[in-house]
Amino acid sequence: MSDPDALGARIDALEMRLTFQDETIETLNQTITAQWKQIDALTRQLAELKERLQHAESNPGGPGNERPPHY
């Protein structure tokens, strides 16, 4: 049979590995959540900029498209 001390040491090692893996998974989860929030914000910003560009292209007489006075 196995030595009880050796078995206890193996269990301790497994528990430490499990704790480390739990911490790593939680850190990765937080990182992924933060990245998705940033992706969502950038997606909304891109959609807004696309809408503004389409609006500017459809209204060529707007103040942003006037020729400067020196032309």
mmCIF file as gemmi writes it, N, C-alpha and C atoms, coordinates in Angstrom:
data_model
loop_
_atom_site.group_PDB
_atom_site.id
_atom_site.type_symbol
_atom_site.label_atom_id
_atom_site.label_alt_id
_atom_site.label_comp_id
_atom_site.label_asym_id
_atom_site.label_entity_id
_atom_site.label_seq_id
_atom_site.pdbx_PDB_ins_code
_atom_site.Cartn_x
_atom_site.Cartn_y
_atom_site.Cartn_z
_atom_site.occupancy
_atom_site.B_iso_or_equiv
_atom_site.pdbx_formal_charge
_atom_site.auth_seq_id
_atom_site.auth_asym_id
_atom_site.pdbx_PDB_model_num
ATOM 1 N N . MET Axp A 1 ? 0.827 -1.188 0 1 0 ? 1 A 1
ATOM 2 C CA . MET Axp A 1 ? 0 0 0 1 0 ? 1 A 1
ATOM 3 C C . MET Axp A 1 ? 0.871 1.252 0 1 0 ? 1 A 1
ATOM 4 N N . SER Axp A 2 ? 0.226 2.396 -0.176 1 0 ? 2 A 1
ATOM 5 C CA . SER Axp A 2 ? 0.944 3.671 -0.22 1 0 ? 2 A 1
ATOM 6 C C . SER Axp A 2 ? 1.232 4.184 1.176 1 0 ? 2 A 1
ATOM 7 N N . ASP Axp A 3 ? 2.289 4.902 1.249 1 0 ? 3 A 1
ATOM 8 C CA . ASP Axp A 3 ? 2.654 5.552 2.498 1 0 ? 3 A 1
ATOM 9 C C . ASP Axp A 3 ? 1.656 6.69 2.747 1 0 ? 3 A 1
ATOM 10 N N . PRO Axp A 4 ? 1.061 6.777 3.945 1 0 ? 4 A 1
ATOM 11 C CA . PRO Axp A 4 ? 0.085 7.845 4.216 1 0 ? 4 A 1
ATOM 12 C C . PRO Axp A 4 ? 0.68 9.242 4.065 1 0 ? 4 A 1
ATOM 13 N N . ASP Axp A 5 ? 1.957 9.417 4.388 1 0 ? 5 A 1
ATOM 14 C CA . ASP Axp A 5 ? 2.587 10.734 4.238 1 0 ? 5 A 1
ATOM 15 C C . ASP Axp A 5 ? 2.722 11.111 2.769 1 0 ? 5 A 1
ATOM 16 N N . ALA Axp A 6 ? 3.081 10.124 1.954 1 0 ? 6 A 1
ATOM 17 C CA . ALA Axp A 6 ? 3.22 10.388 0.522 1 0 ? 6 A 1
ATOM 18 C C . ALA Axp A 6 ? 1.861 10.709 -0.09 1 0 ? 6 A 1
ATOM 19 N N . LEU Axp A 7 ? 0.849 9.999 0.343 1 0 ? 7 A 1
ATOM 20 C CA . LEU Axp A 7 ? -0.496 10.253 -0.16 1 0 ? 7 A 1
ATOM 21 C C . LEU Axp A 7 ? -0.964 11.653 0.25 1 0 ? 7 A 1
ATOM 22 N N . GLY Axp A 8 ? -0.682 12.017 1.491 1 0 ? 8 A 1
ATOM 23 C CA . GLY Axp A 8 ? -1.044 13.358 1.974 1 0 ? 8 A 1
ATOM 24 C C . GLY Axp A 8 ? -0.322 14.439 1.181 1 0 ? 8 A 1
ATOM 25 N N . ALA Axp A 9 ? 0.953 14.202 0.869 1 0 ? 9 A 1
ATOM 26 C CA . ALA Axp A 9 ? 1.719 15.181 0.087 1 0 ? 9 A 1
ATOM 27 C C . ALA Axp A 9 ? 1.149 15.325 -1.323 1 0 ? 9 A 1
ATOM 28 N N . ARG Axp A 10 ? 0.742 14.213 -1.913 1 0 ? 10 A 1
ATOM 29 C CA . ARG Axp A 10 ? 0.137 14.268 -3.255 1 0 ? 10 A 1
ATOM 30 C C . ARG Axp A 10 ? -1.172 15.041 -3.227 1 0 ? 10 A 1
ATOM 31 N N . ILE Axp A 11 ? -1.977 14.788 -2.19 1 0 ? 11 A 1
ATOM 32 C CA . ILE Axp A 11 ? -3.25 15.512 -2.067 1 0 ? 11 A 1
ATOM 33 C C . ILE Axp A 11 ? -2.992 17.002 -1.882 1 0 ? 11 A 1
ATOM 34 N N . ASP Axp A 12 ? -2.024 17.352 -1.057 1 0 ? 12 A 1
ATOM 35 C CA . ASP Axp A 12 ? -1.677 18.757 -0.854 1 0 ? 12 A 1
ATOM 36 C C . ASP Axp A 12 ? -1.24 19.409 -2.168 1 0 ? 12 A 1
ATOM 37 N N . ALA Axp A 13 ? -0.42 18.689 -2.927 1 0 ? 13 A 1
ATOM 38 C CA . ALA Axp A 13 ? 0.051 19.221 -4.21 1 0 ? 13 A 1
ATOM 39 C C . ALA Axp A 13 ? -1.117 19.426 -5.167 1 0 ? 13 A 1
ATOM 40 N N . LEU Axp A 14 ? -2.039 18.486 -5.188 1 0 ? 14 A 1
ATOM 41 C CA . LEU Axp A 14 ? -3.214 18.626 -6.062 1 0 ? 14 A 1
ATOM 42 C C . LEU Axp A 14 ? -4.101 19.792 -5.633 1 0 ? 14 A 1
ATOM 43 N N . GLU Axp A 15 ? -4.257 19.969 -4.331 1 0 ? 15 A 1
ATOM 44 C CA . GLU Axp A 15 ? -5.052 21.084 -3.838 1 0 ? 15 A 1
ATOM 45 C C . GLU Axp A 15 ? -4.415 22.424 -4.202 1 0 ? 15 A 1
ATOM 46 N N . MET Axp A 16 ? -3.083 22.504 -4.132 1 0 ? 16 A 1
ATOM 47 C CA . MET Axp A 16 ? -2.388 23.747 -4.51 1 0 ? 16 A 1
ATOM 48 C C . MET Axp A 16 ? -2.563 24.023 -6.003 1 0 ? 16 A 1
ATOM 49 N N . ARG Axp A 17 ? -2.452 22.972 -6.811 1 0 ? 17 A 1
ATOM 50 C CA . ARG Axp A 17 ? -2.642 23.143 -8.253 1 0 ? 17 A 1
ATOM 51 C C . ARG Axp A 17 ? -4.054 23.584 -8.561 1 0 ? 17 A 1
ATOM 52 N N . LEU Axp A 18 ? -5.03 23.01 -7.888 1 0 ? 18 A 1
ATOM 53 C CA . LEU Axp A 18 ? -6.421 23.373 -8.103 1 0 ? 18 A 1
ATOM 54 C C . LEU Axp A 18 ? -6.662 24.827 -7.714 1 0 ? 18 A 1
ATOM 55 N N . THR Axp A 19 ? -6.106 25.256 -6.597 1 0 ? 19 A 1
ATOM 56 C CA . THR Axp A 19 ? -6.244 26.649 -6.164 1 0 ? 19 A 1
ATOM 57 C C . THR Axp A 19 ? -5.625 27.59 -7.198 1 0 ? 19 A 1
ATOM 58 N N . PHE Axp A 20 ? -4.44 27.25 -7.676 1 0 ? 20 A 1
ATOM 59 C CA . PHE Axp A 20 ? -3.773 28.068 -8.69 1 0 ? 20 A 1
ATOM 60 C C . PHE Axp A 20 ? -4.61 28.131 -9.962 1 0 ? 20 A 1
ATOM 61 N N . GLN Axp A 21 ? -5.162 26.999 -10.372 1 0 ? 21 A 1
ATOM 62 C CA . GLN Axp A 21 ? -5.98 26.971 -11.586 1 0 ? 21 A 1
ATOM 63 C C . GLN Axp A 21 ? -7.256 27.778 -11.413 1 0 ? 21 A 1
ATOM 64 N N . ASP Axp A 22 ? -7.871 27.716 -10.244 1 0 ? 22 A 1
ATOM 65 C CA . ASP Axp A 22 ? -9.073 28.522 -9.978 1 0 ? 22 A 1
ATOM 66 C C . ASP Axp A 22 ? -8.757 30.008 -10.078 1 0 ? 22 A 1
ATOM 67 N N . GLU Axp A 23 ? -7.636 30.424 -9.507 1 0 ? 23 A 1
ATOM 68 C CA . GLU Axp A 23 ? -7.23 31.83 -9.573 1 0 ? 23 A 1
ATOM 69 C C . GLU Axp A 23 ? -6.958 32.244 -11.017 1 0 ? 23 A 1
ATOM 70 N N . THR Axp A 24 ? -6.303 31.389 -11.76 1 0 ? 24 A 1
ATOM 71 C CA . THR Axp A 24 ? -5.996 31.683 -13.163 1 0 ? 24 A 1
ATOM 72 C C . THR Axp A 24 ? -7.275 31.807 -13.98 1 0 ? 24 A 1
ATOM 73 N N . ILE Axp A 25 ? -8.201 30.908 -13.762 1 0 ? 25 A 1
ATOM 74 C CA . ILE Axp A 25 ? -9.474 30.961 -14.493 1 0 ? 25 A 1
ATOM 75 C C . ILE Axp A 25 ? -10.228 32.248 -14.157 1 0 ? 25 A 1
ATOM 76 N N . GLU Axp A 26 ? -10.246 32.641 -12.908 1 0 ? 26 A 1
ATOM 77 C CA . GLU Axp A 26 ? -10.935 33.87 -12.511 1 0 ? 26 A 1
ATOM 78 C C . GLU Axp A 26 ? -10.275 35.095 -13.146 1 0 ? 26 A 1
ATOM 79 N N . THR Axp A 27 ? -8.954 35.115 -13.162 1 0 ? 27 A 1
ATOM 80 C CA . THR Axp A 27 ? -8.239 36.225 -13.795 1 0 ? 27 A 1
ATOM 81 C C . THR Axp A 27 ? -8.542 36.285 -15.288 1 0 ? 27 A 1
ATOM 82 N N . LEU Axp A 28 ? -8.534 35.143 -15.943 1 0 ? 28 A 1
ATOM 83 C CA . LEU Axp A 28 ? -8.857 35.106 -17.378 1 0 ? 28 A 1
ATOM 84 C C . LEU Axp A 28 ? -10.295 35.549 -17.629 1 0 ? 28 A 1
ATOM 85 N N . ASN Axp A 29 ? -11.205 35.144 -16.775 1 0 ? 29 A 1
ATOM 86 C CA . ASN Axp A 29 ? -12.601 35.54 -16.915 1 0 ? 29 A 1
ATOM 87 C C . ASN Axp A 29 ? -12.749 37.053 -16.792 1 0 ? 29 A 1
ATOM 88 N N . GLN Axp A 30 ? -12.072 37.653 -15.832 1 0 ? 30 A 1
ATOM 89 C CA . GLN Axp A 30 ? -12.12 39.105 -15.668 1 0 ? 30 A 1
ATOM 90 C C . GLN Axp A 30 ? -11.534 39.814 -16.883 1 0 ? 30 A 1
ATOM 91 N N . THR Axp A 31 ? -10.45 39.277 -17.413 1 0 ? 31 A 1
ATOM 92 C CA . THR Axp A 31 ? -9.818 39.864 -18.593 1 0 ? 31 A 1
ATOM 93 C C . THR Axp A 31 ? -10.746 39.79 -19.797 1 0 ? 31 A 1
ATOM 94 N N . ILE Axp A 32 ? -11.361 38.652 -19.999 1 0 ? 32 A 1
ATOM 95 C CA . ILE Axp A 32 ? -12.27 38.478 -21.138 1 0 ? 32 A 1
ATOM 96 C C . ILE Axp A 32 ? -13.478 39.407 -20.999 1 0 ? 32 A 1
ATOM 97 N N . THR Axp A 33 ? -14.011 39.524 -19.787 1 0 ? 33 A 1
ATOM 98 C CA . THR Axp A 33 ? -15.152 40.411 -19.561 1 0 ? 33 A 1
ATOM 99 C C . THR Axp A 33 ? -14.782 41.856 -19.88 1 0 ? 33 A 1
ATOM 100 N N . ALA Axp A 34 ? -13.625 42.29 -19.438 1 0 ? 34 A 1
ATOM 101 C CA . ALA Axp A 34 ? -13.177 43.658 -19.725 1 0 ? 34 A 1
ATOM 102 C C . ALA Axp A 34 ? -12.983 43.865 -21.226 1 0 ? 34 A 1
ATOM 103 N N . GLN Axp A 35 ? -12.43 42.873 -21.911 1 0 ? 35 A 1
ATOM 104 C CA . GLN Axp A 35 ? -12.227 42.991 -23.354 1 0 ? 35 A 1
ATOM 105 C C . GLN Axp A 35 ? -13.558 43.064 -24.095 1 0 ? 35 A 1
ATOM 106 N N . TRP Axp A 36 ? -14.539 42.263 -23.683 1 0 ? 36 A 1
ATOM 107 C CA . TRP Axp A 36 ? -15.847 42.315 -24.339 1 0 ? 36 A 1
ATOM 108 C C . TRP Axp A 36 ? -16.517 43.663 -24.129 1 0 ? 36 A 1
ATOM 109 N N . LYS Axp A 37 ? -16.366 44.257 -22.939 1 0 ? 37 A 1
ATOM 110 C CA . LYS Axp A 37 ? -16.925 45.589 -22.695 1 0 ? 37 A 1
ATOM 111 C C . LYS Axp A 37 ? -16.271 46.601 -23.628 1 0 ? 37 A 1
ATOM 112 N N . GLN Axp A 38 ? -14.966 46.495 -23.789 1 0 ? 38 A 1
ATOM 113 C CA . GLN Axp A 38 ? -14.254 47.409 -24.672 1 0 ? 38 A 1
ATOM 114 C C . GLN Axp A 38 ? -14.664 47.18 -26.124 1 0 ? 38 A 1
ATOM 115 N N . ILE Axp A 39 ? -14.814 45.942 -26.536 1 0 ? 39 A 1
ATOM 116 C CA . ILE Axp A 39 ? -15.248 45.637 -27.904 1 0 ? 39 A 1
ATOM 117 C C . ILE Axp A 39 ? -16.637 46.206 -28.146 1 0 ? 39 A 1
ATOM 118 N N . ASP Axp A 40 ? -17.543 46.055 -27.177 1 0 ? 40 A 1
ATOM 119 C CA . ASP Axp A 40 ? -18.887 46.602 -27.327 1 0 ? 40 A 1
ATOM 120 C C . ASP Axp A 40 ? -18.858 48.122 -27.468 1 0 ? 40 A 1
ATOM 121 N N . ALA Axp A 41 ? -18.053 48.782 -26.642 1 0 ? 41 A 1
ATOM 122 C CA . ALA Axp A 41 ? -17.949 50.237 -26.725 1 0 ? 41 A 1
ATOM 123 C C . ALA Axp A 41 ? -17.383 50.673 -28.073 1 0 ? 41 A 1
ATOM 124 N N . LEU Axp A 42 ? -16.363 49.979 -28.55 1 0 ? 42 A 1
ATOM 125 C CA . LEU Axp A 42 ? -15.766 50.318 -29.841 1 0 ? 42 A 1
ATOM 126 C C . LEU Axp A 42 ? -16.734 50.046 -30.992 1 0 ? 42 A 1
ATOM 127 N N . THR Axp A 43 ? -17.527 48.988 -30.874 1 0 ? 43 A 1
ATOM 128 C CA . THR Axp A 43 ? -18.52 48.68 -31.902 1 0 ? 43 A 1
ATOM 129 C C . THR Axp A 43 ? -19.572 49.777 -31.969 1 0 ? 43 A 1
ATOM 130 N N . ARG Axp A 44 ? -20.043 50.233 -30.805 1 0 ? 44 A 1
ATOM 131 C CA . ARG Axp A 44 ? -21.022 51.335 -30.788 1 0 ? 44 A 1
ATOM 132 C C . ARG Axp A 44 ? -20.421 52.612 -31.37 1 0 ? 44 A 1
ATOM 133 N N . GLN Axp A 45 ? -19.168 52.895 -31.011 1 0 ? 45 A 1
ATOM 134 C CA . GLN Axp A 45 ? -18.508 54.091 -31.52 1 0 ? 45 A 1
ATOM 135 C C . GLN Axp A 45 ? -18.339 54.011 -33.034 1 0 ? 45 A 1
ATOM 136 N N . LEU Axp A 46 ? -17.974 52.851 -33.538 1 0 ? 46 A 1
ATOM 137 C CA . LEU Axp A 46 ? -17.814 52.665 -34.977 1 0 ? 46 A 1
ATOM 138 C C . LEU Axp A 46 ? -19.149 52.858 -35.696 1 0 ? 46 A 1
ATOM 139 N N . ALA Axp A 47 ? -20.215 52.33 -35.132 1 0 ? 47 A 1
ATOM 140 C CA . ALA Axp A 47 ? -21.543 52.493 -35.739 1 0 ? 47 A 1
ATOM 141 C C . ALA Axp A 47 ? -21.944 53.963 -35.762 1 0 ? 47 A 1
ATOM 142 N N . GLU Axp A 48 ? -21.649 54.681 -34.685 1 0 ? 48 A 1
ATOM 143 C CA . GLU Axp A 48 ? -21.964 56.113 -34.638 1 0 ? 48 A 1
ATOM 144 C C . GLU Axp A 48 ? -21.161 56.891 -35.681 1 0 ? 48 A 1
ATOM 145 N N . LEU Axp A 49 ? -19.88 56.575 -35.799 1 0 ? 49 A 1
ATOM 146 C CA . LEU Axp A 49 ? -19.05 57.258 -36.792 1 0 ? 49 A 1
ATOM 147 C C . LEU Axp A 49 ? -19.502 56.936 -38.214 1 0 ? 49 A 1
ATOM 148 N N . LYS Axp A 50 ? -19.906 55.697 -38.45 1 0 ? 50 A 1
ATOM 149 C CA . LYS Axp A 50 ? -20.408 55.312 -39.762 1 0 ? 50 A 1
ATOM 150 C C . LYS Axp A 50 ? -21.68 56.088 -40.093 1 0 ? 50 A 1
ATOM 151 N N . GLU Axp A 51 ? -22.558 56.216 -39.109 1 0 ? 51 A 1
ATOM 152 C CA . GLU Axp A 51 ? -23.795 56.97 -39.309 1 0 ? 51 A 1
ATOM 153 C C . GLU Axp A 51 ? -23.498 58.443 -39.59 1 0 ? 51 A 1
ATOM 154 N N . ARG Axp A 52 ? -22.561 59.009 -38.847 1 0 ? 52 A 1
ATOM 155 C CA . ARG Axp A 52 ? -22.19 60.417 -39.07 1 0 ? 52 A 1
ATOM 156 C C . ARG Axp A 52 ? -21.593 60.614 -40.458 1 0 ? 52 A 1
ATOM 157 N N . LEU Axp A 53 ? -20.771 59.669 -40.906 1 0 ? 53 A 1
ATOM 158 C CA . LEU Axp A 53 ? -20.163 59.76 -42.228 1 0 ? 53 A 1
ATOM 159 C C . LEU Axp A 53 ? -21.223 59.671 -43.317 1 0 ? 53 A 1
ATOM 160 N N . GLN Axp A 54 ? -22.151 58.727 -43.158 1 0 ? 54 A 1
ATOM 161 C CA . GLN Axp A 54 ? -23.232 58.609 -44.144 1 0 ? 54 A 1
ATOM 162 C C . GLN Axp A 54 ? -24.075 59.874 -44.176 1 0 ? 54 A 1
ATOM 163 N N . HIS Axp A 55 ? -24.331 60.45 -43.017 1 0 ? 55 A 1
ATOM 164 C CA . HIS Axp A 55 ? -25.102 61.692 -42.952 1 0 ? 55 A 1
ATOM 165 C C . HIS Axp A 55 ? -24.342 62.827 -43.636 1 0 ? 55 A 1
ATOM 166 N N . ALA Axp A 56 ? -23.045 62.919 -43.407 1 0 ? 56 A 1
ATOM 167 C CA . ALA Axp A 56 ? -22.244 63.983 -44.024 1 0 ? 56 A 1
ATOM 168 C C . ALA Axp A 56 ? -22.174 63.799 -45.541 1 0 ? 56 A 1
ATOM 169 N N . GLU Axp A 57 ? -22.092 62.55 -46.003 1 0 ? 57 A 1
ATOM 170 C CA . GLU Axp A 57 ? -22.028 62.302 -47.443 1 0 ? 57 A 1
ATOM 171 C C . GLU Axp A 57 ? -23.362 62.584 -48.123 1 0 ? 57 A 1
ATOM 172 N N . SER Axp A 58 ? -24.464 62.387 -47.408 1 0 ? 58 A 1
ATOM 173 C CA . SER Axp A 58 ? -25.778 62.625 -48.012 1 0 ? 58 A 1
ATOM 174 C C . SER Axp A 58 ? -26.169 64.097 -47.977 1 0 ? 58 A 1
ATOM 175 N N . ASN Axp A 59 ? -25.494 64.91 -47.204 1 0 ? 59 A 1
ATOM 176 C CA . ASN Axp A 59 ? -25.761 66.356 -47.126 1 0 ? 59 A 1
ATOM 177 C C . ASN Axp A 59 ? -24.502 67.129 -47.503 1 0 ? 59 A 1
ATOM 178 N N . PRO Axp A 60 ? -24.203 67.218 -48.807 1 0 ? 60 A 1
ATOM 179 C CA . PRO Axp A 60 ? -22.949 67.863 -49.202 1 0 ? 60 A 1
ATOM 180 C C . PRO Axp A 60 ? -22.927 69.367 -48.949 1 0 ? 60 A 1
ATOM 181 N N . GLY Axp A 61 ? -24.045 70.01 -48.746 1 0 ? 61 A 1
ATOM 182 C CA . GLY Axp A 61 ? -24.077 71.454 -48.536 1 0 ? 61 A 1
ATOM 183 C C . GLY Axp A 61 ? -23.911 71.85 -47.092 1 0 ? 61 A 1
ATOM 184 N N . GLY Axp A 62 ? -23.626 70.912 -46.225 1 0 ? 62 A 1
ATOM 185 C CA . GLY Axp A 62 ? -23.489 71.208 -44.805 1 0 ? 62 A 1
ATOM 186 C C . GLY Axp A 62 ? -22.256 72.038 -44.517 1 0 ? 62 A 1
ATOM 187 N N . PRO Axp A 63 ? -22.159 72.599 -43.316 1 0 ? 63 A 1
ATOM 188 C CA . PRO Axp A 63 ? -21.039 73.472 -42.976 1 0 ? 63 A 1
ATOM 189 C C . PRO Axp A 63 ? -19.68 72.777 -43.029 1 0 ? 63 A 1
ATOM 190 N N . GLY Axp A 64 ? -19.643 71.488 -42.877 1 0 ? 64 A 1
ATOM 191 C CA . GLY Axp A 64 ? -18.366 70.781 -42.924 1 0 ? 64 A 1
ATOM 192 C C . GLY Axp A 64 ? -17.843 70.604 -44.326 1 0 ? 64 A 1
ATOM 193 N N . ASN Axp A 65 ? -18.678 70.8 -45.36 1 0 ? 65 A 1
ATOM 194 C CA . ASN Axp A 65 ? -18.269 70.566 -46.734 1 0 ? 65 A 1
ATOM 195 C C . ASN Axp A 65 ? -18.171 71.846 -47.557 1 0 ? 65 A 1
ATOM 196 N N . GLU Axp A 66 ? -18.253 72.989 -46.929 1 0 ? 66 A 1
ATOM 197 C CA . GLU Axp A 66 ? -18.131 74.249 -47.658 1 0 ? 66 A 1
ATOM 198 C C . GLU Axp A 66 ? -16.674 74.495 -48.003 1 0 ? 66 A 1
ATOM 199 N N . ARG Axp A 67 ? -16.479 75.153 -49.136 1 0 ? 67 A 1
ATOM 200 C CA . ARG Axp A 67 ? -15.113 75.522 -49.51 1 0 ? 67 A 1
ATOM 201 C C . ARG Axp A 67 ? -14.66 76.692 -48.652 1 0 ? 67 A 1
ATOM 202 N N . PRO Axp A 68 ? -13.401 76.704 -48.299 1 0 ? 68 A 1
ATOM 203 C CA . PRO Axp A 68 ? -12.873 77.846 -47.539 1 0 ? 68 A 1
ATOM 204 C C . PRO Axp A 68 ? -12.948 79.11 -48.383 1 0 ? 68 A 1
ATOM 205 N N . PRO Axp A 69 ? -12.972 80.268 -47.737 1 0 ? 69 A 1
ATOM 206 C CA . PRO Axp A 69 ? -13.138 81.54 -48.463 1 0 ? 69 A 1
ATOM 207 C C . PRO Axp A 69 ? -12.018 81.831 -49.474 1 0 ? 69 A 1
ATOM 208 N N . HIS Axp A 70 ? -10.841 81.3 -49.317 1 0 ? 70 A 1
ATOM 209 C CA . HIS Axp A 70 ? -9.747 81.626 -50.226 1 0 ? 70 A 1
ATOM 210 C C . HIS Axp A 70 ? -9.821 80.871 -51.544 1 0 ? 70 A 1
ATOM 211 N N . TYR Axp A 71 ? -10.826 80.027 -51.776 1 0 ? 71 A 1
ATOM 212 C CA . TYR Axp A 71 ? -10.955 79.341 -53.066 1 0 ? 71 A 1
ATOM 213 C C . TYR Axp A 71 ? -11.758 80.144 -54.01 1 0 ? 71 A 1
